[in-house]
Amino acid sequence: MDTTLLKFALSALILLAVSVAPAAAVEQNCRFIQAKPDREACYKRQEEELAAKRKPVAPIDNGKAFESARQMRQDDEAVYRSINNICRGC
């Protein structure tokens, strides 16, 4: 019984190690490039990819946002009025 548990734990550990290694290698591969221009180009590509991921969301037009908020408020009030007419505990 102990050998089965040991085999399962060992296989899970190997699977975890194999799945984590490629993710770490992708982020740190620029450090190991010997040629300086190539290494700097690699860092620049990584910065551009990171900047693209962090790109801010376009601002919402305040007029449209206000109109949609007003419409949602009206819809909510209509729902609350209809719920008020439901008999509770009948």
N, C-alpha and C positions, 0 to 999 in steps of 0.2 A: 504494500500500500504506500509506503514511503517512497519507493522508487518511482511509482506512477506520479506522485505529486512533484517529485524532483524533476522528472522528465518534462512535465507540463510547465513548471516554473522556468526551466532552462530554455525550452522552446519559446516561451513568451518573452523572455529576456533577449534572446537572439532576434526575434521578430521586431522588438522595440528598437534595438540597436541598429538594425538594418534600415528601418523606416526613418529614423531620426538623422542618420548620417548624410543623406543627399540634401536635405533641407539646410543643414549647417554649411555644407560645402558650397552651395550656391551663393550665399551671402559673403563668404570669406575668401573666395577664389582670387580676388584681386591682389591680396597680400603676397601671394606666391609667384606673381609674374615678375620675372627678373628685369626685363627691359622697361625703363622708366616711362617712355611714351605710351607703351601698351598698357602699363599699369594705371597711368593717369587717365587714359581713355576708358578703361574699365571702371574706374571710380566715377568718371563723368556719366557713364551709362547708368550706373547704379543710382546716382543722384537724380538723374532725369526720371528713372522709373519710380523712385520714391516720391518725387515731386508730383508725378502724375497720379499716384495713389492718394496723395494728400491734397489734391486740387480742391479748393473750396466750392461749395455748392452755389450756383447762381442765385443772387438775391431775388426774393419774391416781390412782385409788384404790390405795393401797399394797398392800392385801390382794389385790386382783385382779392387780396387777402381779407380786407375789411368786408367786402361784399360777400365772400364765401362764409366768413364768420357770422355775419348777420343772417344769412340764409340758414346756417346750421342752428342758430339760436331760435329762429322761427320754427324750424322743423322740430326741435326739442320741445318747444312750448306746445306744439300741436300734439305730440306724443304724450306729454304730461297731462294735457287736458283729456285725452282719450283714456288714459290709465285711471284718471280720477273717477270716471264714470263706471269703472268695473267694480262690481260688488266684491268686497273682500270678506272672506269668512262665511260666505253663503253656504 
